[in-house]
């Protein structure tokens, strides 16, 4: 039996799901208008389950809203949301060595330090996409600085952590090469 599905029909379904349900959900329930950033521990009904903020989720959200702005439609609300999250991570996202933290509380206080190089990878992606969308030189400079910081660590396997799961001794993780 052959399914006769047209790409244009699938595109309409996915586009509607993204633009009429998914993104409006996040804009309504997840933007932390009090302290900045985005809340990511939310039930399907929009109830905030935790105000902890995982930095890689903040950085992926910057990428998402910036990419929506650049690739789907130049809606000011999406660019403003990316900037809102960028402002939070710029203030609270890194340690004194320029490494991206794993988690902070609602106000940006450190809950878990720079324990995952994956956060740095998401920073490079998110900041670069935001710099493209907004023409923001500070974001681009921060992305380049992060890239340089990461390159020196990647050159020394074992010098970085990969929370939430450590790489067992003697093993190589596909995740590190995949993201970088």
C-alpha positions as CSV (number, residue, x, y, z in Angstrom):
1,X,0.0,0.0,0.0
2,X,1.4,3.4,-1.0
3,X,0.7,6.5,1.0
4,X,0.2,9.4,-1.3
5,X,1.5,12.4,0.8
6,X,2.5,15.6,-0.8
7,X,5.4,17.5,0.6
8,X,3.4,20.8,0.4
9,X,0.7,19.2,2.7
10,X,3.3,18.1,5.2
11,X,4.9,21.5,5.2
12,X,1.6,23.1,5.9
13,X,1.0,20.8,8.9
14,X,4.5,21.3,10.4
15,X,4.4,25.0,9.8
16,X,1.0,25.3,11.5
17,X,2.2,23.2,14.5
18,X,5.3,25.3,14.9
19,X,3.8,28.8,14.3
20,X,0.3,28.4,15.7
21,X,1.0,26.0,18.7
22,X,4.6,25.5,19.7
23,X,6.1,29.0,19.5
24,X,3.0,30.7,20.9
25,X,3.1,28.2,23.9
26,X,6.7,29.2,24.7
27,X,6.0,32.9,24.3
28,X,3.0,32.7,26.6
29,X,4.4,30.5,29.4
30,X,8.2,30.4,29.2
31,X,9.5,33.9,29.0
32,X,10.7,35.0,32.4
33,X,9.7,38.7,32.2
34,X,10.7,39.2,35.9
35,X,14.4,38.0,35.9
36,X,15.2,37.4,32.2
37,X,15.8,34.4,30.1
38,X,13.4,31.6,29.4
39,X,12.0,29.0,31.7
40,X,12.2,25.5,30.2
41,X,10.8,23.2,32.9
42,X,7.2,23.6,32.0
43,X,4.3,21.2,32.0
44,X,2.2,20.6,28.9
45,X,-0.4,22.9,30.5
46,X,2.1,25.7,30.9
47,X,2.7,25.3,34.6
48,X,6.2,26.2,35.6
49,X,7.7,23.1,37.3
50,X,11.1,24.7,38.1
51,X,12.7,28.1,37.6
52,X,16.2,26.6,37.3
53,X,17.7,27.7,34.0
54,X,20.0,25.4,32.1
55,X,22.4,27.5,30.1
56,X,22.3,25.2,27.0
57,X,18.6,25.6,26.9
58,X,18.9,29.4,27.1
59,X,21.4,29.3,24.2
60,X,19.3,27.0,22.1
61,X,16.3,29.3,22.6
62,X,18.4,32.2,21.4
63,X,19.2,30.2,18.3
64,X,15.6,29.2,17.8
65,X,14.0,32.6,18.0
66,X,16.8,34.1,15.9
67,X,16.5,31.4,13.3
68,X,12.7,31.9,13.2
69,X,13.3,35.6,12.6
70,X,15.9,35.0,9.9
71,X,14.5,32.0,8.1
72,X,10.7,32.0,8.6
73,X,9.5,35.6,9.0
74,X,11.1,38.8,10.4
75,X,8.6,39.1,13.3
76,X,9.9,41.7,15.8
77,X,8.5,39.6,18.7
78,X,10.9,36.8,17.8
79,X,13.9,39.0,17.6
80,X,12.9,40.8,20.9
81,X,12.6,37.4,22.6
82,X,16.1,36.3,21.3
83,X,17.5,39.6,22.6
84,X,15.7,39.2,26.0
85,X,17.4,35.8,26.4
86,X,20.7,37.0,25.1
87,X,20.7,39.8,27.7
88,X,20.2,37.2,30.5
89,X,23.0,34.9,29.3
90,X,25.4,37.7,28.6
91,X,25.0,38.8,32.3
92,X,24.9,35.4,34.0
93,X,26.0,32.6,31.6
94,X,29.8,32.3,32.0
95,X,32.4,31.8,34.7
96,X,35.5,33.9,35.2
97,X,37.4,31.7,32.6
98,X,34.8,32.4,29.9
99,X,33.3,28.9,30.1
100,X,29.5,28.6,29.9
101,X,27.8,27.5,33.0
102,X,25.5,24.4,33.3
103,X,22.7,25.9,35.4
104,X,21.6,29.0,37.2
105,X,18.6,29.9,39.2
106,X,15.9,32.3,38.1
107,X,18.0,35.3,39.1
108,X,21.2,34.0,37.5
109,X,22.9,32.7,40.6
110,X,25.1,29.7,39.8
111,X,23.6,26.3,40.6
112,X,26.2,24.2,38.7
113,X,29.3,25.7,37.2
114,X,30.9,25.0,33.8
115,X,30.5,21.3,33.8
116,X,29.6,20.7,30.2
117,X,31.4,21.7,27.1
118,X,28.1,21.2,25.2
119,X,26.9,24.5,26.6
120,X,29.8,26.2,24.9
121,X,28.8,24.6,21.6
122,X,25.3,25.8,21.9
123,X,26.6,29.2,22.8
124,X,28.6,29.4,19.5
125,X,25.5,28.4,17.5
126,X,23.0,30.6,19.4
127,X,25.2,33.7,19.6
128,X,26.2,33.4,15.9
129,X,22.5,33.1,14.8
130,X,21.5,36.0,17.0
131,X,24.4,38.2,15.6
132,X,23.2,37.4,12.1
133,X,19.5,38.2,12.9
134,X,20.2,41.3,15.0
135,X,23.4,42.6,13.5
136,X,24.7,42.5,17.0
137,X,28.5,42.8,17.2
138,X,28.7,42.0,20.9
139,X,27.0,38.7,20.3
140,X,29.4,37.9,17.4
141,X,32.4,38.8,19.6
142,X,31.1,36.6,22.3
143,X,30.7,33.7,19.9
144,X,34.2,34.1,18.6
145,X,35.6,34.4,22.1
146,X,33.7,31.2,23.0
147,X,35.0,29.4,19.9
148,X,38.6,30.3,20.8
149,X,38.1,29.2,24.4
150,X,36.6,25.9,23.2
151,X,39.3,25.2,20.6
152,X,42.0,25.2,23.2
153,X,40.1,22.8,25.4
154,X,39.1,20.4,22.6
155,X,42.8,20.2,21.7
156,X,43.3,18.6,25.1
157,X,40.8,15.6,25.4
158,X,39.9,15.0,29.0
159,X,40.3,18.7,29.9
160,X,36.6,19.3,29.8
161,X,33.4,17.8,31.2
162,X,30.3,16.7,29.4
163,X,27.5,16.9,32.0
164,X,25.0,15.5,32.4
165,X,26.9,12.3,31.4
166,X,30.6,11.9,31.9
167,X,32.5,10.2,29.1
168,X,33.9,6.9,30.5
169,X,37.6,6.6,30.6
170,X,39.0,5.2,27.4
171,X,35.8,6.0,25.5
172,X,35.2,8.6,22.9
173,X,31.9,10.5,22.8
174,X,30.2,11.1,19.5
175,X,28.4,14.1,21.0
176,X,31.5,16.2,21.3
177,X,32.5,15.8,17.6
178,X,28.9,16.1,16.6
179,X,28.3,19.5,18.2
180,X,31.7,20.9,17.3
